[in-house]
Amino acid sequence: MEEANQGAALFINRELSWIAFNQRVLNLAMDPETPLLEQAKFSAIFSNNLDEFFMVRIASLQSQIDEGITTESFDGLNPHEQLRSIRERLRPLLELQQQHYRLELKAKLNEQGIQILDYKQLSRKQKDWANSYFYRHVFPILTPLAVDPAHPFPFISNLSLNIAVLIKESGHSGSEGRFARIKVPQKNIPRFVQIPNDLHGGHWPRPIHICTPLEQLIAFNLRHLFPGMTIEGHYFFRVTRDADLELRELEADDLMEALEQGLRKRKLGGEVVRLEVSNEMPDSVLHQLRDGMDIAPEGVYRINGPLGLDDLMSLSGIEARTLKFPAFHGKTPKRLRSAQSNEQDRTEFESIFSVIRRGDVLLHHPYDLFSTSVEEFINQAADDAAVLAIKMTLYRVSRDSPIIAALIRAAENGKQVMALVELKARFDEDNNIQWARQLERSGVHVVYGVIGLKTHTKIALVIRREKGELNSYCHVGTGNYNSRTSTLYTDLGILSNDAELGKDLVELFNVLTGFSKQSSYRQLLVAPVNLRAQTLARIERETQHAKAGRSAAIKAKMNALVDPEIIQHLYVASQAGVEISLIVRGACSLRPGVKGLSERIQVRSIIGRFLEHSRLFWFANDGKPELFLGSADWMPRNLDRRVEAVVPIKDTKLAEQLTWLLELYRTDNVSAWQMDSTGRYERTGSATPRLEAQVALMESWSSL
């Protein structure tokens, strides 16, 4: 018990810290200053985040319990204790979300002409239209499944929304009630069925958008599914299953085939880890569901409102600009404006390689357009006769990826093209399998990474013949080569012609494609080779500087900080006098501001319009600061079980820009949350003048 208490004194539970992050997302949904349709979007993100949390993290804890594992987390909680604490934290948040939806969001959207109406609220004309829509577009694809001695309890698929129906034979008052299940369609039919605006039946002005939930439309038309029967009740429920894939790569003859088999199992789903039911469901029906799916009472969540609010994301498609954030489109980086191959006026055109040769180019998405920077880099490489080879890692790629099209074109142009497609990118496996096959058919050399490691690094290498010599051009970034997420996530990257960096990438790609056991690099910090050791060494160096009375400080920005060894070293550095400022978007297991332990450590989280995804690390080094960006968070999985790359920023001007960026995040007083020693977060707000980092960057980054 003493060891457990010591662990709790040093570390905050990772899962509870993640819930605190998702609570900050929900807070943004509930913030009156957030435009209404953006509130709906953030509420949907909160729900979607929670689905993945249950499918992976809760499922893992439940599996440990099922297997009798009692290993404690770093903060001293066993799996049972973690699950209990998680449920205690989650239930009030779920009620907050529903209260906001029922009492705030729907009412205010209605005032603005967007009506989300319950079926019972529809006018007679609207009901007639909706019933006709049901009969023409929904009824033929529904399959009611009876549950009785001749029909065993049906399999309920992962994340499916369902209706439990209680029925009796009409005219037989003494007949025994029966149970049936109907699955609400999830594809090709919208969750919120739009009703023609000219049927609104109210006064002018005409509403912008009228819709009703699909599950209610089905529920109030059950008579068509059970003719001759009396409907005694209908109740909604939703199931979440274990969706993590367990792959034994060393035993798999074909990784892609093994992954496809695993994906087929995932689509069906593993054990049930959560059962959400409508609040009015009677205990008798709930017991039948629990028995049919073998789920314990603590896995049941009663919801006072609609289930699966992740579908609120569909409202983002409504044309109502005043109810959304002002439109924002990034710009072409200043250095690259003369290097756009698709510009009609080509009198000032120069190749992107000429620009990069004059000095490194810093990219910050979405403020810098991905299409005119990274995609332009790969596109010009694909078409440039002097380019001999292109090598890239692909982790999460958009479905209509221009990057993939460029790689295929490069292969068709006779270049050596290699793509590492990470098949194990969680929830993108199927998409990546399809891309891998298409690339292979086009002559691209496709590899799947290193056995036992997930390749998470974001790197690209172009080899070009210039004046009889081979020259390397590189891109190293913090985000995926994904044109869609580049407009939603903030990410950093660098385009460079640095010869030593090029040699490092050549050798790293050899590790990824062959049997190389590279153990050192000139510039790159690479996981799992030297990234952990080099990071710890730099924290230790700051500690020694502080002890000697020299300038010592650490500033870092990342998605998560949960690695116990790094946290321990940061505690030691703080005690030695190192000032440490951390910007951690998500889970953080470090306790800041604890007297005698972490008094000089501050932790804040930025939650805003864009998902903060960049990783940036700055060390004062007694007046000779070092600055790095890359793909790795300070987590055991990133440091020990993934291939990651972190690159030093050597250009003084670019380092100044990134230092300014860190300071901007540190002074944000609108979207920032300050963490205290208990793991609680307080919004920094109310200070004047207001400074919101993302807004400032939208206004000023392109001019830097």
N, C-alpha and C positions, 0 to 999 in steps of 0.2 A: 504493500500500500504506500509506503514511503517513496518507493521509486516512481509509482504512478503519480503521486502528488508532485514530485520533482519534475516529471515530464510535463504535467499540466502547467507548472509554473514557468516552464521555458517555452512551451509550444502551444499554439492554438490548433485545435483539430481541423484538419484540412477540409473535411466535408462540411463542417459548420461554417468555416470561413467562406466556402463556396456559396453556401446558402445566403450568407450576408451579402455576397456579390450580387446574387440574383435578386435579393431584396432591393438593392440599389437600382437594378433595372426596373423593378416594379414601381419604385418610387418615382422614376422618370415617367412611367405611364400615368401615375396619379398626380403629377405636378401640373397645377393649373396653367403654368406658362408653356407647357408642351402643347402644340396644336392638336386638335381632337383626333384627327386620323393618325397622327404620330402616337398619340396615347394608345390607340387600338393596336398599332404596330408593336409598341414596346410591351404591351400586355401579352401579345402573341409570342414575342421573343421570350418573355418570362416563362410562358407555358412550354414552349419548345425546348428551352434550356432544361426545364424540369423533367421533361420526357427523357432526354438523353441522360440526365443525372440518374434517373431510376433505372434505365436500361443498362447502364454501365456500373455506376458507383454503388447504388443500392443493391443491384444484382450481385455484385462482387461480395459485399458484406453478407448478403443472405446465403451465398454459396459457402462462405467461410463458416457460418453457423451450421448449415446443413452437414458440413464435413467435420464438425466438431473442433474447428480451429478456434483457439482462444487467444491468439497472439494480439498483444496490445499495440495500438498506434503510438506514435512518438509522444503524444500527450497523455498516454496512460489509459486509454479506453479500449475495452475489448469490443468485438463486433456487436454483441447484444447492446452494450451501453451506447455505442455510436448510433445504432438504429433507433433506439429509444430517444436519444437527444435530437436526432434529425427530425423525427415525427413531431416532437414537441415544438420545434422551431417552424416546421412547415405548415401545420394546420392553421395557425392564425394568419399566415401570409396568404393562404388560399382563400380564406374568408375575406381578407382585405381586397384581394383581386376581384372577387365576386361582388362585394359591396360597391366597389368602384364601377364595375360594369353595369350593375343593376340600377344604382342610384345616381351615378354621375354621367358616365359615358353615353349611355343610351339616351338619356333625357337631353343632354346638351347637343348630341348629334341630331336629335329630332328637331331641336330649335333651329338648327342650321340646314334643315331640309333633307337629312339622311335618316330615314325611319327604319329601324330594325324592329319589326312588329312580331309579337307572338301570334300564332295562328288565331287565337281567340280574339285578338284585337283587329283582325281584318274585317273590312266592310263586306257586305253580301256580294258585291261585284268582285271584290278582290278574292274572296273565298271561291267564288265560281271559277275565276281564272286559275287560281292555285290548284283547285281540285282537278280541273281539266289538264293542267300541266302534269300533275301527279299521274293521272291515268295514261297520258301519252308518253311521258319520258321516264317515269320512275317505276310504276307498277310492274311493267313486264320484266324488269331485271331483279326484282326482290324475290327472295327465297325464304319463306317462313319455315323454321325448323321446329317440329314438335319435340317435346321431351316427355317420354313415357317409357314403360317397360320395353316397348318395341323400338324406341328411338333413344339411344343413349345421349347424354349431354354432349352437345356439339363442341367442336374445337373453336375457341374464340381467338381470332388472330390479333397480333400485336398492334396496339394503338387504334383498334377498331372501335367505332361508336355503334352501340347496339340498343335495341329495344326489347325489354322483357315484357311479354304480353300474358295476361291472365284471361282465360276464356272459359265459357261454359256453353253447353248446348242450349239453344233457345227453346223455351217452353218446358224445360226439365228442371224445375226448381230444386229438386234433390240431387241433381247430377253433380258429379265431382269436378271441381275446377281443374283446368289443364294449363300447362306452361308452354310457351313457345318463344323462340328468339328470332329476331329479324336484324340483320346487319345493315346499317345505313351505308349506302354506296359512298365511296370516297374518291373515285376517279370519274372524270367526265361529267359529273353533276356537281354544281357548286354547293358548298355547305349553306350559304345564304342565297336562297332562290330569289332572283330579282323579279319584282312585279312591275308591270308597265306603269309609268308615272301618271298616265291619263286616267288611271283607275283610283287615284288617291281619294276622291270623294270629298275633299275638304275645300277650303277657300284658297284663293290665290295668295301668294305665288305657288306654283306647282313644285312639289318636292324634287330634290336633285336625284334621290335614289330611295327606292322602297324595296325591302327584302324581308323574308321570313325564314327561320331555320328549317332546313330540309327534314330534320328528324321530327319536328312538329307536324310538318306537312304529311309525313308518313303516318304518324301516330293518330292523326285525326281522320285518316282514310283507311283505318285497319279493317273496316267492314268489307272492303273489296278483297282483302286477303283471307278473311275468315267468314265467308257467307254462311248464313244459317246458324251462326254462333253469336253469343252475347259477349261483348268485350267488357270484362270486369275491371280492368286496369292496365295501364301501360307505364313503364318505368325505364329510364335511360341508364345505361352503364357503359363503361369504357375500361379496357384492359391494357396494362403495360407489362411486357415480358422481358426477360433477360435477353438482350440482343448483342452481347459481346461475342466476338469470334475467338475461339481458341484454336490456334494452328500449331501443329507440330511440324515445323519446317524440315527438320532433319529426317523425318520419316516420310515426307511427302515426295514422291517421284516427280510430280508436276505441281508447282506451287499454285498456278492459275486454276488447275482443276480442283485442287484441294480447297481453294478459296471459294470457287463457285459452289461446291458442295456445302460449304459453311454458310454461304449466302442463302441458299435454298432453305437451310434449317432456320436461319435468322428470320426469313420472311414468314415462316410458320411461327417461330418464336420459341424461346425456352420456357423456363418456369415463370409463372405469374408472380410479379413483384409488387404490383399495385392494382387494386380494383377501385375505380371511381364510380360512385352511384349517385343518382339524383336524391336529394335530401328527403323526398317524400316516399321513397321506396320502403314498403313494409318489411319488418324483420323476416317474415316467412319467405319472401322472395329473395332477400339478401342471403339467407341461409342456404337456399337452393343454389344460388350462384357460387357461394363459397364452397359448398360441397362439390359442386360440379367442376370447379377449377382448383380445388385443394389449396385454398389460401387462408392464412391465419387472420383472426380479427384485426390485428394491428396493421395488416396490409390494406385495410378498407378505408377509403376516404369518402365521407359524405360531402357532397358539394351542393351548396344552396344557389344554384344557377346552372347555366349551360355547361356541359362538359366539353373538354377539348377546345379551349379558347385560343389555341394556336391558329385556328382558322380565321381569327380576326385579321390576320395578315392579308386576306383577300380584299379587305376594304381599302387597302392601299391603292387599288386600281381605280377607285372612284375619282372622277375629274372634279376636284374641288381644291384648287391651289391655295385658297385662303385658310384651309384647314390642315395644311401641311407646312413643313419647313420651307422657307424660300428656296426656289430651285438653285442648285449649285452645280456647276460644271468646272472641273479643273482646267488648268491651262497647260500648254506645251512648255516644258522647262525653257527658261531664257536661253541657256546654252545650246539647246537643240532646235531652236526655231528655224535655223537656216538648213537643217538636216532632215527635212520632211520630204520623202520621196514622192508623196502623192499631191504635193502642192502644184497648182497650175503654173504659177510663176516660178520657174526654176532658174532664173537669172542669177540668184544669190545662193543656189543650192550647193552644199558640200556634203560629202558622205558623213555619216554618223561616226565612222572610224577616224576621220580627220579631226572631228571635234574632240573625241575621247583622247586622241594622241596629245592634244594640247594640255590635258589635265583631267583629273577625275571629275565625274559629274555626279552630284548628289541628287537623289530622287526622293520625294516625299508624297506618297499617294494618300488620299485622292486629290490633293491640291495640285500635284503634278499628274498630268494625264498618263495613264498606263499605256494607252494606245499609241501615243506619240513619243514614248520613251522606250520602255522595255519591248513592246511589240514592234516598234520601228527598228530597234536594234536587231531583233531576230529576223524581221522581214528583209532588211537590207542584207543581212548575212546570207539569207536563202537565195537572193538574186545576184549577189556580187560574185563576179567570175574569179576574183582573187581569193575568195574564201574557200578553204579546202575542207574544213570540218566544223561541225557544231555539236556540242555536248550539253545536255541539260538534265536537271532533276525535275520531275513532275509529281507533285504531291496531291493537290486538289486543283483540277482543271475544269473550267466552265464547259458546258455541254456543246456550245458552238464556238470552240476556242480558235481564235486567229493564230495562236502560237502553234497549235497542232497543224493547222493548214500550212503554216510557213515551214515547219519541219518536213512535212510531206513534200512540199514543193522543192525544198533543198535536196532531198534524197532524189527526186526526179531530175534535178539539175546535175546529178552526178557527184554531189558532195558526200563525204563521210558524215553520217548523222547518227548520234547515239542519244537515246532518251532512257533515263531511268524512271520507270513508272512505278510508284510505290503502291502496290496492290493492297497493302494493309492500312491505307488511310481510312480511318473509321468512318463509316456511313457513306464513303465515296468509292467503296471497293468495286461495285458493279460498273459505275461510270468509268473507272480507271481500267477495268478489264476490257471494256469496249474500245477505249482509246488505244490500249496496248495492241489489240488485234488489228486495228486499222493502221497503226504505224508500222507494224510488222509487214502487213500486206503491201505497204508502199515502199519497202526497202530500208526502213529505218532499223538500226540495230537497237533492240529493246531489251533491257535487263531489268531485274526486279529487286536489285539491292543485295545486301550482305545478309547471310543467314544469321538469324537470331537478333537482328537489329532492324528498326524501322528507319528508313531514310527520310528525314524531315528537313534536311538542309535545302536552301533555295539558291542554287548556283547555276550559272550558264557560262560556257566557254566557247569562244569563236577563234579559230586558227586561220590566219590570213597570210598569204605570201606577199611580201613587200620588198622590192629591190633585192630579190633573190634570197631573202631571209624569211623565216616563219615568225610571225608576231601574234601575241595573244591578246584578246580583248575579253573582259570578264564582266559579269554581273553577279553581285552577291547581295541578297536581300533578306528582309524579315518576313515577307509574305509570299503567298503562293502565286504561281504564274496563272492567274485567274482574272479575266477581264471584268467579270461581274463583281466579285468581292473587292476588286481594286477601287470601286466607287463607294463601298460601304465600310471598308476597314482602313485605318491609318497604318501605313507601312513605310519603311525606309529601305533604300537600296543605293548601291553605288555602281557606276560604270567606270571601268578602269582599264588602262593599258599598262599597268605596272608589271614589269617583267617577272619579279619574284612572286607576286601574287598569281600570275599566270602559271608559273612552274608549280606552285602549290596546288592549283586546281587541276593541272594535268595529272599530278600524282594522286590527288584525291579521287579523281575519276577512275584512275587505274585500280584503286582500292575497291571502288564500287562495281567495276566490271570484271575484275580478274582476281588473282590470288595474292595481290600485293599486301604486305603487312607494314605499310608505312608507319613509322613510329615518331616522326618529327616533321615539322613544317617550318618554313621560313617566316611566314607572317600569320597564316591562319591559325586560329584556335579551333581544334576539331574534336568533337565528341565521337566516340568515347576515348579518344587517344590522349589528348592533353588539355582539353577544355576545363575539366574540373581542377586539375593540378595548377594550371596557369591562373585560373580565377582565384583559387585559394592563395596562391603565391602573391597575387596583387593585393588582396585584402591584408595579408600578413605584412606586406611591404608598407602599406599605409599605417598599420599598427606600429611598426618600428619607427616610421617617420614621426608619428605622434609622440611616442615615448622619448624620442630624441629632441622634441620641441620644434620639429620642422612642420611645414605645411602638410596637412593630411586631411583628406575628405574623400567621400565616395558618393556619387550620384548614379542611380540606376533606374531604368524604366523597363518593365516587363509585364507579362500576363499573369504570372503566378510565381510565388516564392514559398516553397515548401520543403526544400532540401535541408535536413537537420545539420549536416556538416557545415554548409555555408552559413546557416543561421548562427551556429555556435561561433564561427570565426567572426561574424559581424558583431556579436555580443562582446567578444574579446576586444575587437577594434574600438567599439564604443567606450568600453571601460578604460582603454588606453588614451582616449581623447579624440578619436576620429569622429568628425561630424559626418553623419550618414543620412542621406535623403533618398527615400525609395518611393517610386511611383509604381504601384502594383495594381493592375486593373481588377484581377480576380482573387483567387484564394491566396491568403498570406498567413503562414503559420508562425511568423516571428511576432513577438510581443514588444512593441515600441514603448519607450517612455517609462520603463520599469526602473525604479531607483536602484543604483548599484549594479544594474545589468545592461540596460539599453537606454539610458537617459539621453544619449546623443543621437538616437535613431528616430526619425520621423517617417511615417508611412501614410501615403495618401492614394486615393483611387480616383481616376477620371472616368466618369460615365456620361457620355454625350451622344450627339447625333450620329457620330461614326464610332464603330467599335475600335477602341485603342488596341492595336495589335503589334506595334513596333517594339523592338528590344534595343536598348541603348545603355552602354555602361561607361562611366567616366571615373577615372582615378586621378587625384590631384598630383601625386608623385612629387611632392616638394617643389612645386612650381613648374614641373615639366609634365603636364597632364597627358594621360593616355586615354583614348576614346575608342570604343568598339561598337559595332552593330552586327546583328546576326539573327539566326533563327531560333536560338535556345533560350528557354526560361531557366530559372534556377530551381529545377525540379530533378529528382533522381532519374526519372525516365529520360529527360533531355540530356543529362550529363553522362548517363551510364548505359542506356538502352536504345539510344537513337544515334544516327549519324547527323551531326549538326556542324555548322561552320559559322564562326564569328570572325569578322575582319577588322583590323585596325584602320582608323582614319588618319592618314598621314598628312594630307593636304591641310595646311594651317587655316585657310579660309573656310573650308568645309567643316573643320573641327569647331571653328568659332560659331558657325551657323547651328551646329548640333548642340553646342553648349548653351547658346541662346534658347534653343528649343526646350532643353531640359529646364532652364530657368522659367520659361513661360509656363510650363506644366506645373512647376513648383509654386507659382504665384496665382494660378487660376483660383478665383473665388466665387465661381458660379457652378461649375460642373464637378468640382472636387469634393471628396469626402475624406475627412481626417480620421485615422484609426487610433483608438486608445489602447491601453495595455490589456483590456479585457476582450479585445476583438470587436468592440462596437465602433460604428462609424457615425460621424456627425457631419452634416453638410456644412461646408465652409461659408456659404451665402452671406448676404446682408452687408458685406463690406462695400464701400464705394471708393473710387470708381469701380464699376463691375468689370472684371477681366475674365473672359471665357476663352480658353486656349484655342479651341477648334474654330470659334468665330474669328478670332484674331488671325489664325492661319488662313482661313478662307479669304480674308481681306488683304493679307500682306505677304504670304509666302512667295507668290510668283514674282514679287518685286525684289526679293533678297538676292 
